[in-house]
């Protein structure tokens, strides 16, 4: 039986599970609505405070009405018992031949007949009478009426010679319920004669119930009216705020012509005027900035194109002089070499400016081919290997043994890798630089990791800005222009890929290029981590490019072919 009881208990809890979940879901919905809706909070708070006021007012008014009705009843009952005392005294003292019990019963009948409930006589209303003479010694007590309905406490006051009253619940032949009992001693020949009048409170109770019901109905109607008023008033306040929110959202989406309607001269109208003034100012400034940006990009593109012709002429003259530099004296020969080197940098800068202007104008296009990205990495290493040789830096390469075929523009991807590797060499502080490649079903990633100066917090975003340098005093070993990483991140976006950076001061930096294997696929994850993790290197082959194994570049033509868009962080 005990086990059966436990099973029934679990069954009851099981049935209450959906109810509990439903209440939990309802509470969450109400919580969300409470946080998001200003109008709901205003209406709810108004209803709550109004309900508290109505309840307090109803309690006070009901108490006042109840006390007033009962006070009137008590005064009328006291007047009635004064008259009843005279009637009882006259009957008891009139006939000495009657017995005491007969006299008491006659007096009771006389009193009750004068206040027949059907006649409605008397201000205090109908009542029942009780007459009692307590027993004294061998004499037995005499009474008339329902003596057992009189409370002992009230009888104690009357025995002491005091008139008193008390509320009690009685059950008589003609009435059952709350009643007012008034007691008083009488002046007659019968010693210790006590008179009690029982006044039913049915009418008073009905009156009080009617008052309470009326007040409850009125309070409910008033509460509904207050809710409607609060809803209308809050809507007058909330609607302009919601309108301002919608217009602000559309303004943020680029609809610069959106404005708030101005109605009247109140606070909301002033809010609309202020919002419109702010929107007009922002729109004007945004338009000016867009025009300035377009002008700046147009200026950069035009200047780059215009400088190409004189640069070509100067380049031809410099090459001619450089070819005959052996016939010059050492000072002129050195000047010729410096001039050629600076022309190389100047030409690279012009090419970068033209490339970034094409990205700004949105006319940059991809020449997609299905290539093995390992070959692209090797090509980039061959083009910047002389930088590692000059800096005595070891290049460590980790790539898969199998082919990694991806649909990319090999020229742009190689340029990205050249920039990243040259950037790492510039900041490696004579420590090794690691190049890793990994791929999964959808993407391929290449990371370039150095262990040099690193990046300060926040610089992982600034590093892709144009002409940004963390340390302006650092020597540009790679000969970059300051646009390489800016162009690289645009090339990565053109492939619908990502180029990200991580670094910590003194711990080095890591740049990760993630590209889709198939053109048009979206990059959501990367097969290589951005931050360093304490795991062994990949199982793929490791190629260590030592300074002694790197190719040396001797003549100017070979240097010009190898020097490309290298950038630096500092």
C-alpha positions in Angstrom: 0.0 0.0 0.0 2.8 2.3 0.8 4.4 1.7 -2.6 1.1 2.3 -4.3 0.8 5.6 -2.5 4.2 6.6 -3.8 3.3 5.7 -7.3 0.1 7.8 -7.1 2.2 10.7 -5.8 4.6 10.5 -8.7 1.7 10.3 -11.1 0.2 13.5 -9.8 3.6 15.2 -10.1 3.9 13.9 -13.7 0.5 15.3 -14.6 1.5 18.7 -13.2 4.7 18.8 -15.3 3.0 20.3 -18.4 1.2 22.8 -16.2 4.5 23.8 -14.6 6.2 24.2 -18.0 3.3 26.2 -19.2 3.5 28.5 -16.3 7.2 28.9 -16.8 6.7 29.7 -20.5 4.0 32.2 -19.6 6.2 33.9 -17.0 9.0 34.2 -19.6 6.7 35.8 -22.1 5.4 38.2 -19.5 8.9 39.0 -18.4 10.0 39.7 -22.0 6.9 41.9 -22.7 7.5 43.8 -19.4 11.1 44.6 -20.3 10.3 45.6 -23.9 7.0 47.5 -23.6 7.0 50.9 -21.9 3.2 51.1 -22.5 2.6 47.8 -20.6 4.7 49.0 -17.7 2.8 52.3 -17.5 -0.6 50.6 -17.7 0.3 47.9 -15.2 1.8 50.4 -12.7 -1.3 52.6 -13.0 -3.6 49.6 -12.4 -1.5 48.5 -9.5 -1.5 51.9 -7.7 -5.2 52.4 -8.6 -6.1 49.0 -7.2 -4.3 49.8 -4.0 -6.0 53.1 -3.6 -9.5 51.6 -4.4 -8.9 48.8 -1.9 -7.9 51.2 0.8 -10.7 53.6 0.1 -13.2 50.7 -0.1 -12.0 49.4 3.3 -12.4 52.8 4.9 -15.8 53.5 3.4 -17.1 50.0 4.2 -15.9 50.4 7.8 -17.5 53.8 8.2 -20.9 52.6 6.7 -20.8 49.4 8.9 -20.1 51.4 12.0 -22.8 54.0 11.2 -25.4 51.3 10.6 -24.6 49.5 13.8 -24.5 52.7 15.8 -28.0 53.5 14.6 -29.1 50.0 15.5 -27.6 50.2 19.0 -29.2 53.6 19.8 -32.6 52.3 18.6 -32.2 49.1 20.6 -31.3 51.1 23.8 -34.4 53.3 23.3 -36.5 50.1 22.8 -35.2 48.4 25.9 -36.0 51.5 28.0 -39.6 51.3 26.9 -39.6 47.6 27.4 -38.5 48.0 31.0 -41.5 50.1 31.8 -43.8 47.6 30.2 -42.3 44.7 32.1 -42.5 46.6 35.4 -46.2 47.4 34.9 -47.1 43.8 34.0 -45.1 42.2 36.8 -46.3 44.6 39.5 -50.0 44.6 38.3 -51.4 41.2 39.4 -50.1 39.6 42.5 -52.3 36.5 42.1 -50.3 35.4 39.0 -47.3 33.2 39.5 -43.9 34.6 38.6 -43.5 32.3 35.6 -46.9 33.4 34.3 -46.1 37.1 34.8 -42.8 36.7 32.9 -44.4 34.8 30.0 -47.1 37.5 29.8 -44.6 40.3 29.7 -42.6 38.5 27.0 -45.7 37.9 24.9 -46.7 41.6 25.3 -43.3 42.8 24.2 -43.0 40.5 21.2 -46.6 41.2 20.1 -45.9 44.9 19.9 -43.0 44.4 17.5 -44.3 41.7 15.2 -41.9 41.4 12.3 -44.8 41.6 9.9 -45.9 45.0 11.2 -42.4 46.5 11.1 -43.2 48.5 14.2 -40.3 50.1 16.2 -37.2 51.9 14.9 -35.0 49.1 16.1 -37.0 46.5 14.2 -38.4 43.2 15.3 -36.9 41.5 18.4 -37.4 38.6 20.8 -37.5 39.1 24.5 -35.9 37.1 27.3 -36.9 37.6 31.0 -35.0 35.9 33.7 -34.9 35.8 37.5 -31.8 34.0 38.7 -32.2 31.4 41.5 -31.3 32.5 45.0 -30.6 29.8 47.5 -33.4 27.1 47.5 -35.5 29.1 45.1 -35.3 27.9 41.5 -34.6 30.3 38.6 -37.5 31.6 36.6 -37.3 32.6 32.9 -39.2 33.3 29.7 -37.7 33.1 26.3 -34.5 31.6 24.8 -32.3 32.1 27.9 -29.5 29.9 26.4 -28.9 32.4 23.6 -27.8 35.1 26.1 -24.0 35.2 26.5 -22.7 34.7 29.9 -20.5 37.8 29.7 -23.5 40.0 29.0 -25.4 38.4 31.9 -22.5 39.2 34.2 -22.8 42.9 33.4 -26.6 42.9 33.9 -26.3 41.0 37.3 -23.9 43.8 38.3 -26.8 46.3 37.7 -25.4 47.7 34.3 -27.2 48.0 31.0 -25.0 46.5 28.2 -25.2 45.0 24.7 -23.2 42.4 22.8 -23.1 41.0 19.3 -23.6 37.2 19.0 -24.9 34.5 16.7 -28.2 33.1 17.9 -30.5 30.3 16.9 -34.1 30.8 17.8 -37.4 29.5 16.5 -38.0 32.5 14.3 -34.4 33.5 13.4 -30.9 32.2 13.1 -27.8 34.3 12.5 -26.0 37.4 13.9 -27.9 39.5 16.3 -27.6 42.4 18.7 -28.5 41.4 22.3 -29.3 44.3 24.7 -29.6 43.6 28.5 -30.8 45.7 31.4 -32.0 45.1 35.0 -35.6 46.2 35.7 -37.2 48.1 38.6 -40.0 45.9 39.9 -41.3 44.0 42.9 -39.4 41.0 41.7 -35.8 41.2 42.8 -33.0 40.7 40.3 -35.3 40.6 37.3 -33.3 40.8 34.1 -34.6 41.8 30.7 -32.8 41.0 27.4 -33.9 42.0 23.9 -32.5 40.0 20.9 -32.5 42.2 17.7 -31.7 40.2 14.5 -29.2 42.0 12.2 -30.4 40.4 9.0 -31.5 43.8 7.5 -28.3 45.5 8.6 -26.2 42.6 7.2 -28.1 42.9 3.9 -27.5 46.6 3.8 -23.8 46.2 4.5 -23.5 43.4 1.9 -25.3 45.6 -0.7 -22.9 48.5 0.1 -19.9 46.2 -0.3 -21.1 44.8 -3.5 -21.9 48.2 -4.9 -18.5 49.5 -3.9 -16.8 46.4 -5.4 -18.7 46.8 -8.7 -17.9 50.5 -8.7 -14.2 49.8 -8.0 -14.0 47.3 -10.8 -15.7 49.6 -13.2 -13.4 52.4 -12.1 -10.4 50.2 -12.4 -11.3 49.3 -16.0 -11.9 53.0 -16.8 -8.5 53.9 -15.3 -6.9 51.1 -17.4 -8.4 52.6 -20.5 -7.4 56.1 -19.6 -3.8 54.9 -18.8 -3.7 53.1 -22.1 -4.8 56.2 -24.0 -2.5 58.5 -22.1 0.5 56.2 -22.4 -0.2 55.7 -26.1 0.0 59.5 -26.6 3.5 59.3 -25.1 4.7 56.0 -26.4 3.6 56.4 -30.0 6.0 59.3 -30.7 8.8 57.4 -29.0 8.1 54.4 -31.2 8.0 56.5 -34.3 11.3 58.1 -33.3 12.8 54.6 -32.8 11.6 53.4 -36.2 12.8 56.5 -38.0 16.2 56.2 -36.2 16.5 52.6 -37.3 15.7 53.5 -40.9 18.2 56.5 -40.6 20.8 54.0 -39.4 20.1 51.8 -42.4 21.0 54.6 -44.7 17.7 56.3 -45.4 19.1 59.8 -44.6 15.9 61.6 -45.7 13.8 60.1 -42.8 12.4 62.8 -40.5 9.9 62.8 -37.5 6.6 64.6 -38.0 6.2 67.7 -35.9 2.7 68.2 -34.3 1.9 71.0 -31.8 4.4 72.7 -29.5 4.6 70.3 -26.6 7.6 68.2 -25.4 7.1 65.6 -28.1 7.1 68.3 -30.7 10.4 69.7 -29.3 11.8 66.1 -29.4 10.8 65.8 -33.0 12.4 69.1 -33.9 15.6 68.2 -32.1 15.7 64.8 -33.7 15.1 66.3 -37.2 17.9 68.9 -36.6 20.3 66.1 -35.5 19.3 64.0 -38.5 19.8 67.0 -40.9 23.2 67.7 -39.4 24.3 64.0 -39.6 23.0 63.7 -43.1 24.9 66.8 -44.2 28.1 65.6 -42.6 27.7 62.1 -44.0 27.1 63.5 -47.4 30.2 65.8 -47.1 32.3 62.8 -45.9 31.1 60.7 -48.8 31.9 63.5 -51.3 35.3 64.0 -49.7 36.0 60.3 -49.8 35.0 60.1 -53.4 37.1 63.2 -54.2 40.1 61.7 -52.3 39.8 58.4 -54.1 39.4 60.2 -57.5 42.4 62.3 -56.7 44.5 59.3 -55.7 43.5 57.5 -58.9 44.1 60.5 -61.1 47.5 61.3 -59.6 48.6 57.7 -59.9 47.7 57.6 -63.5 49.2 61.0 -64.3 52.5 60.0 -62.5 52.9 56.9 -64.6 54.0 58.7 -67.8 56.8 60.8 -66.2 57.8 57.9 -64.0 58.2 55.7 -67.1 60.4 58.4 -68.7 62.5 58.7 -65.5 62.7 54.9 -65.3 64.1 54.6 -68.8 66.7 57.3 -68.1 67.7 55.7 -64.8 68.1 52.3 -66.4 70.2 53.8 -69.1 72.5 55.5 -66.6 72.5 52.3 -64.4 73.6 50.2 -67.3 76.7 52.5 -67.8 77.4 52.9 -64.1 80.6 51.0 -64.4 82.1 53.9 -66.4 81.2 56.4 -63.6 83.3 57.3 -60.6 82.3 55.6 -57.3 80.3 58.6 -55.9 78.1 58.8 -59.1 77.8 55.0 -59.2 76.5 55.0 -55.6 74.1 57.8 -56.4 72.8 55.9 -59.4 72.1 52.8 -57.3 70.2 54.9 -54.7 68.2 56.5 -57.5 67.2 53.2 -59.0 66.2 51.8 -55.6 64.0 54.8 -54.8 62.4 54.5 -58.2 61.6 50.9 -57.5 59.8 52.0 -54.3 58.1 54.8 -56.0 56.8 52.5 -58.8 55.6 50.0 -56.2 53.8 52.8 -54.4 52.1 53.9 -57.6 51.0 50.3 -58.3 49.6 50.0 -54.8 47.7 53.2 -55.1 46.2 52.2 -58.4 45.2 48.8 -56.9 43.6 50.3 -53.8 41.8 52.8 -55.9 40.3 49.9 -58.0 39.1 48.3 -54.8 37.6 51.6 -53.6 35.8 52.0 -56.9 34.5 48.5 -56.8 36.0 47.5 -60.2 38.5 45.0 -58.9 37.9 41.6 -60.5 39.1 38.1 -59.9 40.8 35.9 -62.4 39.8 32.5 -60.9 41.7 29.3 -61.5 41.7 25.9 -59.9 45.3 25.8 -58.5 47.3 23.9 -55.9 47.7 26.5 -53.1 50.9 24.8 -52.1 52.5 26.0 -55.3 51.3 29.5 -54.5 52.9 29.4 -51.1 56.2 28.2 -52.6 56.1 31.0 -55.2 55.5 33.6 -52.4 58.4 32.1 -50.5 60.7 32.3 -53.5 59.8 36.0 -54.0 60.6 37.1 -50.4 63.2 34.5 -49.5 66.0 37.0 -49.9 64.5 39.2 -47.1 64.9 36.3 -44.7 68.4 35.6 -45.9 69.4 39.2 -45.4 67.9 39.2 -41.8 69.3 35.7 -41.0 65.8 34.5 -40.2 64.7 30.9 -40.5 61.5 30.2 -42.4 59.6 27.0 -41.2 56.9 25.8 -43.6 54.3 23.1 -42.7 52.1 22.0 -45.6 50.0 18.9 -46.4 51.5 16.2 -48.5 48.5 16.0 -50.8 47.3 18.7 -53.3 45.1 21.5 -52.0 43.1 22.6 -55.0 41.1 25.8 -54.6 39.3 28.2 -57.0 41.2 31.4 -56.4 43.0 34.2 -58.2 46.6 32.9 -57.8 48.1 36.4 -58.4 46.1 38.0 -55.6 46.6 35.1 -53.2 50.4 35.1 -53.8 50.4 38.8 -53.2 48.6 38.3 -49.9 51.1 35.7 -48.8 54.1 37.8 -49.9 52.9 40.7 -47.8 52.2 38.5 -44.7 55.6 36.7 -44.9 57.5 40.0 -45.5 55.6 41.6 -42.7 56.6 38.7 -40.3 60.2 38.9 -41.4 60.2 42.6 -40.5 59.0 41.9 -37.0 60.5 38.5 -36.2 63.5 40.0 -34.2 65.8 37.3 -35.7 63.5 34.5 -34.5 62.0 31.9 -36.8 58.8 32.5 -38.9 56.3 29.7 -39.3 54.0 29.3 -42.3 51.3 26.6 -41.9 48.6 25.4 -44.2 45.6 23.2 -43.4 42.2 22.6 -45.1 38.9 20.9 -44.4 35.8 20.1 -46.6 35.0 23.7 -47.4 37.9 26.0 -46.6 41.7 26.3 -46.6 43.8 28.4 -44.2 47.3 29.7 -44.2 48.8 31.2 -41.0 52.0 33.2 -40.8 53.4 33.3 -37.3 56.3 35.3 -35.9 57.7 35.5 -32.4 58.8 39.1 -32.4 57.5 42.4 -31.0 53.8 41.4 -31.3 50.8 43.6 -31.3 49.3 45.8 -28.5 45.6 45.4 -27.6 43.4 46.9 -30.3 46.1 46.9 -33.0 44.9 43.7 -34.6 42.2 45.9 -36.4 44.4 48.9 -37.0 47.1 46.8 -38.7 45.0 46.6 -41.8 44.6 50.4 -42.1 46.3 52.3 -44.8 49.7 53.7 -44.0 49.4 52.7 -40.4 52.5 51.9 -38.4 52.8 50.8 -34.8 56.3 52.2 -34.4 57.2 54.9 -37.0 60.9 54.7 -36.0 61.2 51.0 -37.1 63.3 50.5 -40.2 61.5 49.2 -43.3 63.6 46.2 -44.2 61.1 44.9 -46.8 60.8 48.2 -48.6 57.0 48.2 -48.3 54.7 51.1 -49.1 52.2 51.0 -46.2 49.4 49.7 -48.3 50.2 46.0 -48.6 48.0 44.7 -45.7 45.2 47.1 -46.7 45.3 45.6 -50.2 45.6 42.1 -48.8 42.5 42.3 -46.7 40.6 43.7 -49.7 41.9 40.8 -51.8 40.7 38.3 -49.2 37.2 39.9 -49.1 37.1 39.7 -52.9 37.5 36.0 -52.5 34.7 36.0 -49.9 37.4 35.0 -47.4 38.9 36.4 -44.2 42.2 37.9 -43.2 42.6 38.2 -39.5 45.4 39.1 -37.1 46.3 38.3 -33.5 49.2 39.4 -31.3 50.5 40.1 -27.9 53.4 42.3 -26.9 56.6 40.2 -26.7 54.8 37.0 -27.9 54.7 37.8 -31.6 51.8 37.9 -34.0 49.9 35.6 -36.2 48.0 36.4 -39.5 45.5 33.9 -40.7 44.2 33.8 -44.3 41.0 31.7 -44.7 39.6 31.1 -48.2 36.8 28.9 -49.6 37.8 26.0 -51.7 35.0 26.6 -54.1 34.2 30.1 -55.3 31.1 31.6 -53.9 31.0 29.5 -50.7 30.8 31.4 -47.4 33.6 31.1 -44.9 32.2 30.3 -41.4 35.1 28.5 -39.8 38.8 28.0 -40.2 40.8 24.8 -40.1 43.7 26.6 -38.3 43.4 28.4 -34.9 44.3 32.0 -34.6 45.9 32.0 -31.2 48.7 29.6 -30.4 47.7 26.4 -28.7 50.1 24.0 -26.9 49.9 21.2 -29.5 52.6 19.6 -31.6 53.1 20.7 -35.2 50.9 19.2 -37.9 51.9 15.8 -39.3 52.5 17.3 -42.7 56.1 17.7 -44.1 58.2 20.5 -42.7 60.3 22.6 -44.9 63.0 24.7 -43.2 64.3 27.4 -45.4 67.6 28.4 -43.8 69.4 31.6 -44.7 72.1 29.7 -46.5 69.6 27.9 -48.7 67.8 31.0 -49.8 68.6 32.3 -53.3 70.6 35.5 -53.4 69.6 38.4 -55.7 72.3 40.2 -57.4 71.3 42.4 -60.2 68.7 45.2 -60.4 66.3 43.4 -62.8 66.0 40.4 -60.5 65.5 42.7 -57.4 62.8 44.5 -59.2 61.0 41.3 -60.1 61.1 40.0 -56.5 60.3 43.2 -54.6 56.5 43.4 -54.4 53.9 44.8 -52.1 55.4 44.2 -48.7 53.9 45.9 -45.7 54.7 46.2 -42.0 52.9 46.7 -38.7 55.4 49.0 -37.0 
